């Protein structure tokens, strides 16, 4: 976990220029999700579609965090 945090915090991403941070996060999550995209506002969206039936599917999870650093 320390290595992951060090890797993410080493990426330059001031307010308004978070593209490099978004790209680093996308590279990290891509093997674990079905879809990675960026919306018109620059938000990174990573989607993993449910596996199995509604009865066996895991609960939904939404992670929201800032990618910029002042």
Biopython code that builds the backbone (N, CA, C, O; Angstrom):
import numpy as np
from Bio.PDB.StructureBuilder import StructureBuilder

atoms = [
    (1, "UNK", "N", (0.811, -1.184, 0.000)),
    (1, "UNK", "CA", (0.000, 0.000, 0.000)),
    (1, "UNK", "C", (0.863, 1.259, 0.000)),
    (1, "UNK", "O", (0.549, 2.237, -0.679)),
    (2, "UNK", "N", (1.963, 1.226, 0.775)),
    (2, "UNK", "CA", (2.855, 2.384, 0.807)),
    (2, "UNK", "C", (3.437, 2.662, -0.571)),
    (2, "UNK", "O", (3.569, 3.819, -0.970)),
    (3, "UNK", "N", (3.787, 1.603, -1.302)),
    (3, "UNK", "CA", (4.342, 1.778, -2.643)),
    (3, "UNK", "C", (3.307, 2.385, -3.584)),
    (3, "UNK", "O", (3.633, 3.254, -4.392)),
    (4, "UNK", "N", (2.067, 1.930, -3.482)),
    (4, "UNK", "CA", (0.996, 2.466, -4.323)),
    (4, "UNK", "C", (0.782, 3.947, -4.038)),
    (4, "UNK", "O", (0.684, 4.749, -4.966)),
    (5, "UNK", "N", (0.709, 4.310, -2.776)),
    (5, "UNK", "CA", (0.526, 5.718, -2.424)),
    (5, "UNK", "C", (1.710, 6.563, -2.876)),
    (5, "UNK", "O", (1.525, 7.682, -3.354)),
    (6, "UNK", "N", (2.914, 6.043, -2.731)),
    (6, "UNK", "CA", (4.096, 6.774, -3.190)),
    (6, "UNK", "C", (4.058, 6.961, -4.702)),
    (6, "UNK", "O", (4.393, 8.032, -5.209)),
    (7, "UNK", "N", (3.652, 5.925, -5.414)),
    (7, "UNK", "CA", (3.563, 5.993, -6.876)),
    (7, "UNK", "C", (2.538, 7.040, -7.307)),
    (7, "UNK", "O", (2.808, 7.838, -8.204)),
    (8, "UNK", "N", (1.377, 7.042, -6.681)),
    (8, "UNK", "CA", (0.322, 7.978, -7.074)),
    (8, "UNK", "C", (0.645, 9.415, -6.686)),
    (8, "UNK", "O", (0.354, 10.339, -7.445)),
    (9, "UNK", "N", (1.237, 9.613, -5.524)),
    (9, "UNK", "CA", (1.536, 10.979, -5.100)),
    (9, "UNK", "C", (2.754, 11.558, -5.810)),
    (9, "UNK", "O", (2.987, 12.764, -5.736)),
    (10, "UNK", "N", (3.526, 10.736, -6.489)),
    (10, "UNK", "CA", (4.685, 11.226, -7.241)),
    (10, "UNK", "C", (4.292, 11.827, -8.587)),
    (10, "UNK", "O", (5.098, 12.512, -9.217)),
    (11, "UNK", "N", (3.071, 11.579, -9.029)),
    (11, "UNK", "CA", (2.619, 12.074, -10.337)),
    (11, "UNK", "C", (2.200, 13.535, -10.198)),
    (11, "UNK", "O", (1.432, 13.888, -9.303)),
    (12, "UNK", "N", (2.713, 14.376, -11.090)),
    (12, "UNK", "CA", (2.387, 15.803, -11.076)),
    (12, "UNK", "C", (0.953, 15.989, -11.533)),
    (12, "UNK", "O", (0.582, 15.494, -12.597)),
    (13, "UNK", "N", (0.136, 16.693, -10.754)),
    (13, "UNK", "CA", (-1.259, 16.898, -11.111)),
    (13, "UNK", "C", (-1.882, 18.070, -10.396)),
    (13, "UNK", "O", (-2.753, 17.880, -9.546)),
    (14, "UNK", "N", (-1.455, 19.292, -10.721)),
    (14, "UNK", "CA", (-2.054, 20.457, -10.068)),
    (14, "UNK", "C", (-3.493, 20.673, -10.545)),
    (14, "UNK", "O", (-3.897, 20.096, -11.555)),
    (15, "UNK", "N", (-4.264, 21.489, -9.841)),
    (15, "UNK", "CA", (-5.642, 21.749, -10.254)),
    (15, "UNK", "C", (-5.729, 22.189, -11.716)),
    (15, "UNK", "O", (-5.002, 23.078, -12.159)),
    (16, "UNK", "N", (-6.625, 21.552, -12.443)),
    (16, "UNK", "CA", (-6.815, 21.861, -13.859)),
    (16, "UNK", "C", (-5.922, 21.069, -14.795)),
    (16, "UNK", "O", (-6.100, 21.120, -16.012)),
    (17, "UNK", "N", (-4.971, 20.342, -14.249)),
    (17, "UNK", "CA", (-4.036, 19.561, -15.069)),
    (17, "UNK", "C", (-3.833, 18.170, -14.473)),
    (17, "UNK", "O", (-2.707, 17.731, -14.242)),
    (18, "UNK", "N", (-4.945, 17.494, -14.234)),
    (18, "UNK", "CA", (-4.904, 16.188, -13.580)),
    (18, "UNK", "C", (-4.760, 15.022, -14.548)),
    (18, "UNK", "O", (-4.852, 13.870, -14.126)),
    (19, "UNK", "N", (-4.536, 15.287, -15.844)),
    (19, "UNK", "CA", (-4.517, 14.223, -16.846)),
    (19, "UNK", "C", (-3.476, 13.148, -16.556)),
    (19, "UNK", "O", (-3.750, 11.964, -16.755)),
    (20, "UNK", "N", (-2.304, 13.528, -16.096)),
    (20, "UNK", "CA", (-1.258, 12.536, -15.810)),
    (20, "UNK", "C", (-1.657, 11.642, -14.638)),
    (20, "UNK", "O", (-1.376, 10.443, -14.640)),
    (21, "UNK", "N", (-2.308, 12.225, -13.646)),
    (21, "UNK", "CA", (-2.776, 11.439, -12.503)),
    (21, "UNK", "C", (-3.867, 10.476, -12.963)),
    (21, "UNK", "O", (-3.864, 9.303, -12.589)),
    (22, "UNK", "N", (-4.800, 10.974, -13.774)),
    (22, "UNK", "CA", (-5.873, 10.119, -14.295)),
    (22, "UNK", "C", (-5.298, 8.966, -15.108)),
    (22, "UNK", "O", (-5.777, 7.837, -15.000)),
    (23, "UNK", "N", (-4.288, 9.232, -15.912)),
    (23, "UNK", "CA", (-3.665, 8.176, -16.721)),
    (23, "UNK", "C", (-2.986, 7.136, -15.832)),
    (23, "UNK", "O", (-3.067, 5.939, -16.107)),
    (24, "UNK", "N", (-2.319, 7.585, -14.770)),
    (24, "UNK", "CA", (-1.658, 6.648, -13.851)),
    (24, "UNK", "C", (-2.681, 5.765, -13.141)),
    (24, "UNK", "O", (-2.476, 4.559, -13.003)),
    (25, "UNK", "N", (-3.777, 6.363, -12.695)),
    (25, "UNK", "CA", (-4.826, 5.585, -12.031)),
    (25, "UNK", "C", (-5.471, 4.625, -13.020)),
    (25, "UNK", "O", (-5.729, 3.469, -12.686)),
    (26, "UNK", "N", (-5.735, 5.097, -14.236)),
    (26, "UNK", "CA", (-6.339, 4.237, -15.261)),
    (26, "UNK", "C", (-5.462, 3.016, -15.523)),
    (26, "UNK", "O", (-5.973, 1.902, -15.641)),
    (27, "UNK", "N", (-4.156, 3.214, -15.614)),
    (27, "UNK", "CA", (-3.241, 2.083, -15.831)),
    (27, "UNK", "C", (-3.305, 1.080, -14.682)),
    (27, "UNK", "O", (-3.201, -0.127, -14.901)),
    (28, "UNK", "N", (-3.474, 1.578, -13.466)),
    (28, "UNK", "CA", (-3.532, 0.694, -12.299)),
    (28, "UNK", "C", (-4.837, -0.096, -12.218)),
    (28, "UNK", "O", (-4.831, -1.267, -11.838)),
    (29, "UNK", "N", (-5.947, 0.535, -12.573)),
    (29, "UNK", "CA", (-7.245, -0.145, -12.415)),
    (29, "UNK", "C", (-7.672, -0.942, -13.639)),
    (29, "UNK", "O", (-8.502, -1.845, -13.531)),
    (30, "UNK", "N", (-7.113, -0.619, -14.799)),
    (30, "UNK", "CA", (-7.549, -1.252, -16.059)),
    (30, "UNK", "C", (-7.604, -2.786, -16.000)),
    (30, "UNK", "O", (-8.563, -3.358, -16.517)),
    (31, "UNK", "N", (-6.633, -3.478, -15.401)),
    (31, "UNK", "CA", (-6.707, -4.945, -15.347)),
    (31, "UNK", "C", (-7.864, -5.476, -14.490)),
    (31, "UNK", "O", (-8.186, -6.662, -14.557)),
    (32, "UNK", "N", (-8.480, -4.617, -13.695)),
    (32, "UNK", "CA", (-9.494, -5.067, -12.741)),
    (32, "UNK", "C", (-10.916, -4.646, -13.095)),
    (32, "UNK", "O", (-11.859, -5.007, -12.391)),
    (33, "UNK", "N", (-11.079, -3.888, -14.174)),
    (33, "UNK", "CA", (-12.395, -3.360, -14.529)),
    (33, "UNK", "C", (-12.728, -3.683, -15.979)),
    (33, "UNK", "O", (-11.870, -4.119, -16.746)),
    (34, "UNK", "N", (-13.981, -3.465, -16.339)),
    (34, "UNK", "CA", (-14.432, -3.722, -17.704)),
    (34, "UNK", "C", (-14.288, -2.506, -18.608)),
    (34, "UNK", "O", (-14.177, -2.645, -19.826)),
    (35, "UNK", "N", (-14.288, -1.330, -18.024)),
    (35, "UNK", "CA", (-14.274, -0.108, -18.827)),
    (35, "UNK", "C", (-13.602, 1.013, -18.050)),
    (35, "UNK", "O", (-13.838, 1.177, -16.853)),
    (36, "UNK", "N", (-12.763, 1.784, -18.736)),
    (36, "UNK", "CA", (-12.151, 2.984, -18.170)),
    (36, "UNK", "C", (-12.363, 4.102, -19.174)),
    (36, "UNK", "O", (-12.055, 3.960, -20.357)),
    (37, "UNK", "N", (-12.897, 5.222, -18.686)),
    (37, "UNK", "CA", (-13.101, 6.360, -19.583)),
    (37, "UNK", "C", (-13.008, 7.657, -18.786)),
    (37, "UNK", "O", (-13.071, 7.659, -17.557)),
    (38, "UNK", "N", (-12.858, 8.749, -19.511)),
    (38, "UNK", "CA", (-12.839, 10.077, -18.915)),
    (38, "UNK", "C", (-14.014, 10.853, -19.476)),
    (38, "UNK", "O", (-14.240, 10.848, -20.686)),
    (39, "UNK", "N", (-14.769, 11.523, -18.607)),
    (39, "UNK", "CA", (-15.923, 12.279, -19.087)),
    (39, "UNK", "C", (-15.502, 13.679, -19.528)),
    (39, "UNK", "O", (-14.323, 14.027, -19.476)),
    (40, "UNK", "N", (-16.473, 14.472, -19.960)),
    (40, "UNK", "CA", (-16.202, 15.805, -20.499)),
    (40, "UNK", "C", (-15.592, 16.751, -19.466)),
    (40, "UNK", "O", (-14.949, 17.734, -19.833)),
    (41, "UNK", "N", (-15.786, 16.467, -18.193)),
    (41, "UNK", "CA", (-15.235, 17.319, -17.138)),
    (41, "UNK", "C", (-13.878, 16.841, -16.634)),
    (41, "UNK", "O", (-13.298, 17.453, -15.737)),
    (42, "UNK", "N", (-13.369, 15.751, -17.205)),
    (42, "UNK", "CA", (-12.068, 15.225, -16.805)),
    (42, "UNK", "C", (-12.116, 14.198, -15.698)),
    (42, "UNK", "O", (-11.071, 13.770, -15.206)),
    (43, "UNK", "N", (-13.313, 13.792, -15.294)),
    (43, "UNK", "CA", (-13.446, 12.758, -14.265)),
    (43, "UNK", "C", (-13.092, 11.402, -14.846)),
    (43, "UNK", "O", (-13.500, 11.071, -15.959)),
    (44, "UNK", "N", (-12.342, 10.627, -14.102)),
    (44, "UNK", "CA", (-11.984, 9.272, -14.506)),
    (44, "UNK", "C", (-13.061, 8.323, -14.004)),
    (44, "UNK", "O", (-13.382, 8.315, -12.815)),
    (45, "UNK", "N", (-13.616, 7.527, -14.902)),
    (45, "UNK", "CA", (-14.663, 6.570, -14.554)),
    (45, "UNK", "C", (-14.161, 5.174, -14.862)),
    (45, "UNK", "O", (-13.769, 4.883, -15.992)),
    (46, "UNK", "N", (-14.172, 4.320, -13.867)),
    (46, "UNK", "CA", (-13.785, 2.918, -14.034)),
    (46, "UNK", "C", (-14.982, 2.073, -13.624)),
    (46, "UNK", "O", (-15.496, 2.211, -12.514)),
    (47, "UNK", "N", (-15.426, 1.198, -14.523)),
    (47, "UNK", "CA", (-16.642, 0.420, -14.289)),
    (47, "UNK", "C", (-16.322, -1.065, -14.333)),
    (47, "UNK", "O", (-15.685, -1.554, -15.266)),
    (48, "UNK", "N", (-16.770, -1.758, -13.324)),
    (48, "UNK", "CA", (-16.705, -3.220, -13.325)),
    (48, "UNK", "C", (-18.136, -3.717, -13.258)),
    (48, "UNK", "O", (-18.836, -3.508, -12.267)),
    (49, "UNK", "N", (-18.556, -4.368, -14.311)),
    (49, "UNK", "CA", (-19.930, -4.856, -14.374)),
    (49, "UNK", "C", (-20.123, -6.033, -13.426)),
    (49, "UNK", "O", (-19.180, -6.778, -13.157)),
    (50, "UNK", "N", (-21.354, -6.203, -12.916)),
    (50, "UNK", "CA", (-21.619, -7.288, -11.963)),
    (50, "UNK", "C", (-21.372, -8.658, -12.566)),
    (50, "UNK", "O", (-21.581, -8.878, -13.759)),
    (51, "UNK", "N", (-20.932, -9.556, -11.738)),
    (51, "UNK", "CA", (-20.756, -10.959, -12.116)),
    (51, "UNK", "C", (-21.851, -11.750, -11.412)),
    (51, "UNK", "O", (-22.203, -11.434, -10.275)),
    (52, "UNK", "N", (-22.386, -12.757, -12.059)),
    (52, "UNK", "CA", (-23.393, -13.602, -11.421)),
    (52, "UNK", "C", (-24.772, -12.970, -11.439)),
    (52, "UNK", "O", (-25.047, -12.063, -12.224)),
    (53, "UNK", "N", (-25.624, -13.458, -10.570)),
    (53, "UNK", "CA", (-27.002, -12.981, -10.493)),
    (53, "UNK", "C", (-27.115, -11.863, -9.466)),
    (53, "UNK", "O", (-26.176, -11.596, -8.716)),
    (54, "UNK", "N", (-28.262, -11.220, -9.441)),
    (54, "UNK", "CA", (-28.484, -10.149, -8.471)),
    (54, "UNK", "C", (-28.351, -10.670, -7.042)),
    (54, "UNK", "O", (-27.911, -9.942, -6.153)),
    (55, "UNK", "N", (-28.725, -11.913, -6.825)),
    (55, "UNK", "CA", (-28.659, -12.487, -5.480)),
    (55, "UNK", "C", (-27.224, -12.733, -5.023)),
    (55, "UNK", "O", (-26.946, -12.710, -3.824)),
    (56, "UNK", "N", (-26.311, -12.968, -5.964)),
    (56, "UNK", "CA", (-24.930, -13.279, -5.593)),
    (56, "UNK", "C", (-23.972, -12.120, -5.833)),
    (56, "UNK", "O", (-22.806, -12.189, -5.444)),
    (57, "UNK", "N", (-24.447, -11.068, -6.463)),
    (57, "UNK", "CA", (-23.570, -9.942, -6.795)),
    (57, "UNK", "C", (-23.136, -9.200, -5.532)),
    (57, "UNK", "O", (-23.894, -9.084, -4.569)),
    (58, "UNK", "N", (-21.924, -8.709, -5.559)),
    (58, "UNK", "CA", (-21.405, -7.919, -4.438)),
    (58, "UNK", "C", (-22.113, -6.570, -4.402)),
    (58, "UNK", "O", (-22.668, -6.136, -5.411)),
    (59, "UNK", "N", (-22.099, -5.909, -3.257)),
    (59, "UNK", "CA", (-22.709, -4.580, -3.174)),
    (59, "UNK", "C", (-21.983, -3.602, -4.091)),
    (59, "UNK", "O", (-20.813, -3.797, -4.421)),
    (60, "UNK", "N", (-22.683, -2.553, -4.495)),
    (60, "UNK", "CA", (-22.079, -1.521, -5.339)),
    (60, "UNK", "C", (-21.118, -0.681, -4.506)),
    (60, "UNK", "O", (-21.306, -0.491, -3.305)),
    (61, "UNK", "N", (-20.084, -0.186, -5.178)),
    (61, "UNK", "CA", (-19.079, 0.633, -4.511)),
    (61, "UNK", "C", (-18.780, 1.832, -5.394)),
    (61, "UNK", "O", (-18.561, 1.680, -6.596)),
    (62, "UNK", "N", (-18.769, 3.010, -4.813)),
    (62, "UNK", "CA", (-18.413, 4.230, -5.516)),
    (62, "UNK", "C", (-17.285, 4.887, -4.737)),
    (62, "UNK", "O", (-17.421, 5.166, -3.546)),
    (63, "UNK", "N", (-16.174, 5.129, -5.417)),
    (63, "UNK", "CA", (-15.030, 5.788, -4.794)),
    (63, "UNK", "C", (-14.901, 7.169, -5.422)),
    (63, "UNK", "O", (-14.788, 7.296, -6.641)),
    (64, "UNK", "N", (-14.919, 8.183, -4.601)),
    (64, "UNK", "CA", (-14.818, 9.556, -5.075)),
    (64, "UNK", "C", (-13.617, 10.198, -4.394)),
    (64, "UNK", "O", (-13.496, 10.168, -3.169)),
    (65, "UNK", "N", (-12.729, 10.779, -5.199)),
    (65, "UNK", "CA", (-11.547, 11.424, -4.625)),
    (65, "UNK", "C", (-11.016, 12.475, -5.591)),
    (65, "UNK", "O", (-11.200, 12.366, -6.803)),
    (66, "UNK", "N", (-10.368, 13.475, -5.054)),
    (66, "UNK", "CA", (-9.714, 14.482, -5.886)),
    (66, "UNK", "C", (-8.419, 13.907, -6.448)),
    (66, "UNK", "O", (-7.713, 13.166, -5.764)),
    (67, "UNK", "N", (-8.110, 14.253, -7.700)),
    (67, "UNK", "CA", (-6.853, 13.821, -8.305)),
    (67, "UNK", "C", (-5.825, 14.939, -8.321)),
    (67, "UNK", "O", (-4.655, 14.696, -8.616)),
    (68, "UNK", "N", (-6.242, 16.163, -8.008)),
    (68, "UNK", "CA", (-5.302, 17.279, -8.044)),
    (68, "UNK", "C", (-4.678, 17.498, -6.670)),
    (68, "UNK", "O", (-5.204, 17.069, -5.643)),
    (69, "UNK", "N", (-3.574, 18.159, -6.693)),
    (69, "UNK", "CA", (-2.878, 18.498, -5.450)),
    (69, "UNK", "C", (-2.513, 19.972, -5.507)),
    (69, "UNK", "O", (-1.878, 20.417, -6.462)),
    (70, "UNK", "N", (-2.909, 20.731, -4.494)),
    (70, "UNK", "CA", (-2.594, 22.172, -4.527)),
    (70, "UNK", "C", (-1.108, 22.437, -4.397)),
    (70, "UNK", "O", (-0.683, 23.593, -4.407)),
]
sb = StructureBuilder()
sb.init_structure("model")
sb.init_model(0)
sb.init_chain("A")
sb.init_seg("    ")
for serial, (resi, resn, name, xyz) in enumerate(atoms, 1):
    if name == "N":
        sb.init_residue(resn, " ", resi, " ")
    sb.init_atom(name, np.array(xyz, "f"), 0.0, 1.0, " ", f" {name:<3s}", serial, name[0])
structure = sb.get_structure()
